[in-house]
Amino acid sequence: MTIMKRRLAGHAVNPIGLGCMNLSHAYGNPPPPEEGVKLLHKALDLGVDHFDTAALYGFGRNEDLVGPALKDRRDDIFLASKCGIQGVDGKRVVDGRPATLRATLEDSLRRLQTDRIDLYYLHRYDKLNEVPIEDSVGELARMVQDGKIGAIGLSEVSADTLRKAHAVHPIAAVQSEYSLWSRNAEIAVIDACAELGTAFVAFSPVARGFLGGSDLNPEKFPEKDIRRGMPRFQEPHFSQNAALLPEFRKIAKEADITPAQLAIAWTLSKGQHMHAIPGTTSIAHLEENMGAGDVELGAETISRVETLINQNTVSGPRYPAGTQAEIDTEEFAAA
């Protein structure tokens, strides 16, 4: 089957892109840069044309990796990055002020070795510092006018914030965590995106590895793995969630696909405006993930997995309280 491309910020792209964060950030011990470059080049060979990075990832190191690795194919790819969270003196800082966003853009262009970024996200709506979304998006709109970015995106926002931003300048994409076990985007924002002509880009569609084929042991996660601080990977929640996996894997086997492919294909089944950007440091997993683009799930399979894994059957919030305070998305009420 030939993978049908979908529209993203005016471009036709493979519905499965590559989240590049894992190559430099968040899950403990990233691979050596030369291994990261090898994976990026393999992604190109497999038909990946949508690459997603951010100023935050590795405090600039991910952009330093991605830009040079893809430079020779720049006109063949769709490049996305983010501003609004960055590293300052070794600390993660949310800052949506226009001057900060402009400075971040210039740094990102330099690191990425390009004169334009196709899709530039506001990584967080800076509600903690009470920066109006209209101010942040207004600066992003000026970047579009300057020709330095092609389109504006938002990350982890509510439908209400999306509408306010869209009134200032068209929002090409919303990126949020979305998978079978993180369903809050279904409350309002996925439908709002469809209404406004905004693409929805799902990060962590394999539930941060939980829905892959490997048996995770959170006690063996590297010291700096962000999942260590996430309630769903802590007890008593993790054991309760792991009890869902045997049936999930059975459904995947019956469909003759892998668990990761089932997770990604389910995400893409939720609408023609849906995109997925699974991340990995493994070429084998990269090949597996891309295979999900050839999967068309039947209605019965979709119903079975949705009944099995949803906001009522998954135990624990997706973020610890401090991180959740940054997030603008709608959330399901606690059970």
N, C-alpha and C positions, 0 to 999 in steps of 0.2 A: 504494500500500500504506500502511496506517495503522501507524505505529510503535507496537509493543507496549511498554508501560512495564514496568519491572522493579522489584522491591522493594529498597529501600535504607534501612536503619535504620527500618523500619516505614512508609516512604513509598513511593508509586508514582511513579517518576521516569523520564524519558526515559533509555534506556541510554547515550546519548551526552550527556555534560555538557560544561562548559567549564572547562578549566584556565586560571585567570586570571593565572598567574605572568608570562607573556610581556608583559603590559601594563605591568609595572613592574620587571622583574628578569630577569637571567640571560643574555639573548641580545643584549647590547650596548646599542643605542640604543632604548629604549622609545618608543612614540608619545606625543605630547602628551596630557595628561589628557582633553581634550575629545574626542580621537579614541578613547581608551579607553572613554569613556562611550558614544559612538556605537556602538561594537562591542558593548558589553554590552546596549544597548537592542535592537540588531538580533538578538542571541542570543535575547532574550525573544520577539521577533516570530517567530523560527524554531522556537519550541517548546522551547528550552533551559529547564530548570527546576532543574538541578543546577549550582551554581557553586562552584568550589573555589579557596580562597585560603589564606594563611598569614601568621603574624606575621613570618616571615623575609622574605617577598617585598618587596623594596624597603625592608626594615627598617621595615615598617609602612605604606609608601605604597600598597601594593596594597589593603590593607584600607580605607585612607582613600579609595581610588577606588571600590572595589566597593560598600561600604556605602551611601554616599549615592546612587550611581547606581541601586541596586536597591531603595532604601528604600520607594518608593511601591508596589512590588509584593511586599513582604516576605512576605505570607501566601501568595503564589502560587509561591514558590521554595523550594528546598531548599539551605540555605547550609552549607557546610563550611569549616572553617579548622583551623589547626594550632598547637600549642605544642611546646616542647622544643628548638627552635632559634630564636635571635633575634639581632638586632644589638645589640652592646654596645660603645659607644665606637667605632663604625664597623667592628667586626669581627664575624664570624659565630661564634656560641658555641652549643655543644650543652650544655643544662642541663635535666635531667629531675627536679630536686628539687621536691618538692611545693610549697614556698613560691614558687618561681620560676614553676611552671605556673599557680598561682593568680593571681599578679601579671600574667602574660602574658594570661590570660583576661580580666581586668578591662580591660586596655589594648585588647584586641581588641574587646570589646563596645562600648567607647567609639568606637573608630575605625569599626566597622561600623554604628554607630548603631542597635543592636538590643539587646533584652534577653535574647536567647537565640541560640545557635548550634546548628543541627540536628544536626551531626556534627562532633565535635572530635577531631582526631587528635593522638596523640603523634608528632611529626614524626620523632624518632629515639629509640630505646631508648638511654639514656645509659650505655652499657657502659664508655665511656672513663673516666667518673668513678665507676663501680661503683655506680650508683644502681639498686637492685633494681627490676625491672619491676613487681613487686607494689606498691612504694611509689608509683611514678608513676601507675599505674592506680588505686590506692586513692584518690588525690587527684581523679582524673578522675571516679571514682564518686561522690565527695562533690559534685562540680559537678552531676552528674545529679540527685542528691537535692535540691540547692538550686534546681533548675529552670533553671539557667543554660546547660546544654547538654542536648541531647536524647539523644545516643548517643555512644559512645566508639569511636574508630578508632585503628589503629596504622599506621605507615608504615615500609616497608622492614624487616620483621622476618621471622625464621625461623618455621617451623611450631612449633618447641619454645617459642619466646618467646610466640607466639600462644596456645598452650595454657596456659602459666603465667598469662598475663594474663586469659584467659577464665575461669580458675578463681576470679579475684577479682571480675570483673564481666563480663557478656556483651560481647563485642567485635562491634560491628555491621559493621565494614568493615576491610579491610586494603588500603592503597594502596601499590603498588610499581610500579617501571618494568616494563613488559611489552609486548613487541612481537615480531615475527618475529625480530629480531636480539638481543633480550634475553629469554632463555627460562628463566632460572634459577628463576622462580616455579613452573615445572612440576615441579621436583624434589620439592617437598613442600607448599608453602604454599597453592597453589590447591586441592589436594585437601583439605587441612585446613580451609580456609574452607568448602568444600562440606559437609564433615562436621559442622561446628559451626554451620551456618546463617549464616555470615559472608559478606557481599558482598566481592568482589574488585574494586578500582577500579584500572584500569591507567592510569598516566600515561605520557606519551611513546609512545602507540601507533603514531605515524608515525615512530618512531626518531629523534626530535629533528630532523625534517625530511628525514632521509636517504631515507625511503621515499615522500616526496612526488614530485610530477612535475617538480620543478626540479633542474637540475644544480648541486649545491653546489660551491663552491670555498673550502675552509677557509682559504686564504691571504687571502681577502677578508672573512672574518668580522670584525666590529667588535672593537676591542681588548679589551672586557670580556665578550665572548661566552664563556660557560663551555665551549663545545665546543672551544675552542682548547686546553684542557688535557686533553681526553678522548682516550685513545689511538686509538680507532677513527676519529677525524678527523685523525690524524697519520700521516705516512708511516713505514714502508711499508704500514701497515694500510689507509689510506683508499683507495689505488689498488686494492688487492685486493678491498675491499668494493664499490667502485664497479663492478667487473667483474660483479657480480651483478645490477645494475640493468636492463640491457637485457632480460633474460629476464623479470624481475619485471614490467616495464612491458608486455611482450608479453602476459603472462598477464592483466593488468588490461584491456588493450585487447580481448582475446578475450572477456572477461566483460562488456564494454561498460560499464566503470566506470573511474574514475581510480585511479592507484596509491595515493593516500592513502585512498580509499574501500576499496580492497582490503585495505590494512593494518588499518584500523579494523574492518571487517567480519570479518576473520579473528580479531581479538582477541575480539569479541563472540561468535563461533561456539564458543568454548571452554567455554561453560556458561551456564546461565540466571542464575547469580549473578555474571556478569561485566559490568562497566561500563567505559566508556572516557571519559577527560577530555582530549581533544586540546586543545592551546592554540594560539592564533594571534593575530596583530595585524592580520590581513587579513580584511575582510568576505567577499571572494570565497572565501578558503580556509575561512572559517567555514561558508558555505553549502555548499561542497563536502563538508566533514567531516560536516555533518548529513545529507547525502544518503546516507551509509553506513548510516544506520538503516533504509533501505528495501532494503538489499542482503541477499540470502540466497545464500550461497556453496554451490556443489555440492561433493560429496565429492572429486571429481577435482581441482577447483581448489584446495581446501584441501591435498590431498596434494602437488600440484605446488609450491605456494609453501613448504610446510614442508620439502620435500626440497631446495629451492633455497637457502633462507635459514634457518639454524639455528645452534646453538652450535658446530657443527663446521665450518661454512663461513664464518662471520664471523671476521674477523681483529682481534685486540686486545681487551683488557678494556674494560668499559664505563666505568670510573672510573679516575683515577690512584690510586696507592697510598695517599696520605694520605686521600682521600675514602673509598676502599674500607675503610679501617680503622674508619670510623664505622658501616659497614653491617652489619646483623645477619643478612642473608639467606643462605640456602644458595647456594653458587656451584659451577658446574661446574669440574672439575679442568682445569688448563691442558693444552692439547694438547702 
